[in-house]
Amino acid sequence: MSDERPVLAPGETCWQIAQADRLACIVDAADYFRHAKSAMLQARKRIVLIGWDFDTRIKFEPQGQTLEGPDRLGKFLSWLPKHRPDLEIYLLKWNVGAFAAITRGMTPIFVANWLTDRRLHFEIDGAHPVGSAHHQKIIVIDDRLAFCGGIDMTVDRWDTSDHRDDNSYRTAPNGRRYGPWHDATTAVDGAAAKAIGELAGARWQAATGQELGPVDEIAGETPWPEGLEPTMRSVDVGIARTLPELADRAEVREIEALYLAAIAGATRSLYIESQYLASRTLAQAIADRLREPNGPEIVLVLPRHADGWLEQLAMDGARRRLLHLLWQADVEHRLGVYYPVTDDGAHIYVHAKVLVMDDRLLRVGSSNLNNRSMGFDTECDLAVEVTPTTRDAELLRETILGIRRRLLCEHLDVDPAEFDATLAETSSLLRTVETLRGEGRTLVRFEPDTVADEASPLAESDLMDPERTPARLWDSLFPRGVRRTVRS
């Protein structure tokens, strides 16, 4: 049963709430890569880049360069300190991803670091349990602007929102063509950016033992990307984390609590985009809402398959089990689960991690509906909520629904006016999607036959998708006397 209590609660469903003067939702990496470079060009003192993966060979603007400086990430990061005399750049990359990058043919950025500018600092981050991943995707510029969401600055991510089948710019640095890719992130400034800077500093210190400290006060304009229109202004932003247990740090499960609160709080609809559906805890919570006689409609947008054969065995197998759980619970026929396709029917890979609860809550981040994101990997999500004390609440409600409309219009290849007219006619998100599904670029519904052959012995495997650090792992690997202090 839902209620109207606020979803965002510091210390429970989020770490803290901080105001952003501006917040922008950025959909797909073609826009994100350009806006990120635009913002970094305005940096004065410090840039911190934290990621699951970075590939120095990627281009910011493969369709044609409009911004100054080298277009490839690695050359740009080496060029920028030479042209900004007071600028320091810190790049932190998950250690397993760093080693994997070498096998892809990427020149390790730390080689460039040795040969160029001492103000370009690269570190690989091994401060995590064995098998865990640092999955946050964050850029912080002068503690005044931050990007946070689901897009990695690496290969196979760049795409435009039309996801054209013939887009020749979707080409990896080695010349390999890759398929269409859907993703999302956010940009924030103000106190929210400063808070994310604090989080990034804690990650750097945990990995290196070095404290970055606050950025000195800077006069002038915030380094907001040129041409990026804010989606919201003067909004409170909840910052939610997942942090796995380490030797001297308790686990943090704010993101799981945020998901559960949003699922419980929905009254009319819940819209979710996720790379995976593998968390039984979250799937059970959704199933409970579906069994209610007057519960919300629930629309899930997932990729047709996980990326990679091993992930398909584990994650697609888990999804098959949990889809059957949801279908059995859907006694009132309020569930729709879909995957997007292009004009020619190619699968569009969904990497975005987005949740919209009614017209009250928007969440964009790095976490998926899988176990790892709830307690074992390192994640960061941002959320905006309408509460009884929200200023311009009706405008914010319309904005939250506008973001949902923006995403669904991309998937269904319809214009916003048609979407709004259909929604007004049906008074149902699910019926609107069903009405607008058609030929060409569209959403295809998952049915039992769709996943009939996806059973797998690796489904819901603790090895592939653990929920938390195994008990006593750190006691066995690092005796108390040799543990390294890791701060959160």
Secondary structure, DSSP 4 states (H G I P E B T S, - for coil): ----S-S--BTTTBSEEEEEEEEEEEESHHHHHHHHHHHHHT-SSEEEEEES-B-TT-BS-TT---SSS-SBHHHHHHHHHHH-TT-EEEEEEEHHHHHHHHHTTPPPHHHHHHHS-TTEEEEEE--S-TT--B---EEEETTTEEEEES--BSTT----TT--TT-TT-B-TTS-B---EE-EEEEEEHHHHHHHHHHHHHHHHHHHS----PPPP--S---PPTT---SEEEEEEEEEEEE--BTTB--EEHHHHHHHHHHHH-SSEEEEE-S-B--HHHHHHHHHHHHSTT--EEEEE--SS-SSHHHIIIIIHHHHHHHHHHHHH-TT--EEEEEEE-TT-PBPEE---EEEETTTEEEEES--BSHHHHHTSBEEEEEEE--TT-TTHHHHHHHHHHHHHHHHHHHHT--HHHHHHHHHHH--HHHHHHHH--SSSEEEE--TTTTTT---TTTT-TTTS-SSPPTTHHHHHS-GGGPPP---
